[in-house]
Amino acid sequence: MKQKKFSFIIVMILALISLVACGTVSGEDATKNEKKDDASGETITVKHEMGETEVPANPKKIVALEFSYVDALAALGISPVGIADDNDESRIIEPIRKKIDDYTSVGTRKQPSMEIISSLKPDLIIADLQRHKDVYEQLSDIAPTIMLTSLSADYNQILEGFEKIAYAVGKEEKGKEVLESHKKRMEEIKAKVPENEDRTVLPAVVTADGFYAHNMASYTGSLLESIGLKNAIQDGSDRYNKINLEQVVKFNPDVFFFMQAGEETIVDQWKDNPLWQNINAVKSDQVYTVDRNTWSRFRGLISSEAILEEATEKLYGN
């Protein structure tokens, strides 16, 4: 009996060893397969403002150095791992905050932190030509970097940039669907503007020491014009103009949209001036204060719809 019992124990031990060995091999095979998938090495070529860049197919860890890129990624259902949010997470507007996960701030848009960006080990960086041209090589040393136009872009250029981002992140078909839906929504909003609308509008950032008018070629100006709201400034090569009270009087807009910075602005200094009181928008009480983050900083599909929905609601109540 003892010999049979001993033999049974030996058989059981050998069976257990066999099971463990099989599990180990399966685990190793799974690990090898996983590494193979992760290291596929597939890339795509993305054309951008600084040339062409080989970008990993379907990048997972993306750093966005402008808010318009965050808007684009959110519209595509992607959360960036890093955002140049000017060290202020409150600048991420609510409709986009709802669509993205937690992220790491990489500093300001003007001077993003190379150290923090590098620590995130991104496989794609999206940068702005005007802000980041001089640090393109530094960024490219960290990860594949594409340079697009955001800060100086008009509305149509923002749409073009969205298409490039959709391609770069492997969401080209999704991008087409989103863009088609966006254009449909824009047509719906445009239908709210009367065909005989002849008032001129002037969006402007107002600060304590300046009045920065956004002309017809600026992002906000061109966006409003796309639905039939004519900008008061139809000349000038500079899309963002610091102008004085006399110049505001000359342009004489019928509607103001003020993107206010701070509690007190230069408008408070002008409000009792007879020149200010004689401007059409002031006389007709068509002066509206709007959120600067939404109306100026984000420049994307989601924010564009939010801007026009607010503009038409204020002007037409619908």
Residue, then its C-alpha position, 0 to 999 in steps of 0.5 A: m500500500k505504501q508503494k502504491k501511495f508513493s507512486f500516486i504522489i509521484v504521478m501527481i507531482l509530475a502532472l503539476i509540473s507539466l501544468v506549470a510548464c504549459g502555463t509558462v510557455s503560454g505566458e511567454d508566447a503571449t508576451k512575445n505576441e504582445k511585443k510583436d504587436d507593440a513593435s510593429g514599426e509601421t509608420i505613415t508619412v505626414k506632410h506639414e508646415m515644416g516638410e514631412t515626418e514619419v509618424p507611428a501608425n495609430p499613435k497612442k501618446i500624443v502631446a498637443l501644444e495648442f488648444s485647437y489641437v486638443d479640440a481636434l483630438a477631442a472631436l476624434g475621441i482621443s485624449p492627449v497625454g500632455i497639453a500646453d494649457d498655460n499652466d491653467e487647467s481652467r482654460i480647457i473649455e467645458p465641452i472639451r473637458k467632458k471628452i478628454d481624460d486627465y492629462t499632464s500640463v507641459g507648460t505654456r503654449k509660448q514656452p512648453s517644457m521640453e523636460i516634461i514633454s520628454s518625460l511623457k515619452p510621446d509618440l507624436i507631438i503636434a506643434d504650432l508653426q508661429r509659436h514653435k518653429d524655432v524649437y522644432e528640432q528640439l521637439s523632433d529629438i523627443a518624438p515625431t513632430i508635425m507643425l501646423t498653423s493654429l495661432s495665425a489660422d483663419y477658420n478654413q485653415i483650422l478645418e484643413g488642420f483638423e483633416k491633417i490631424a485625423y490622418a496623422v492619428g490614424k482616424e482619417e475615416k472618423g475625421k471625415e464623419v466628424l467634419e461632415s457632421h460639423k458642416k451640417r451643424m454649421e449650415e443649421i446655425k447659418a440658417k438662423v441668420p436672416e438673409n437681409e442681415d446687414r449689421t457689421v460685427l467686431p470681435a475683440v479682446v479687451t484688456a486693461d491697456g488695449f483693444y485688440a480687434h479681430n478683423m475679417a481674416s482672423y479666426t473668429g472674424s472669418l468664422l462669423e463671416s462664414i454664416g453671414l455676419k460681416n466683420a466691421i474691418q474688411d481691410g488690413s493685413d494684420r488679423y489682430n489689430k491693437i486699435n485706439l478709440e478713434q479707430v473704433v469710431k471709424f469702423n463703427p461696428d453695429v455689434f461688439f463681441f468682447m473677449q474680456a481679460g480681467e475685471e477692468t478693461i480699456v472700455d471702462q476708460w472709454k465708456d463716458n467718452p462722447l466718441w464711445q457713446n456715439i458708436n452704433a453698437v453702444k447706442s443700440d446696446q449690442v455689446y456682448t461679453v463672451d468667454r475668451n477661451t472659447w471665442s479666441r484660444f481654442r479655434g476648433l470644430i467644437s469651439s466653433e460650433a459653441i461660438l456660433e450658437e452663442a452668437t446667434e442666440k445673443l443676436y436672434g434669441n434662438 
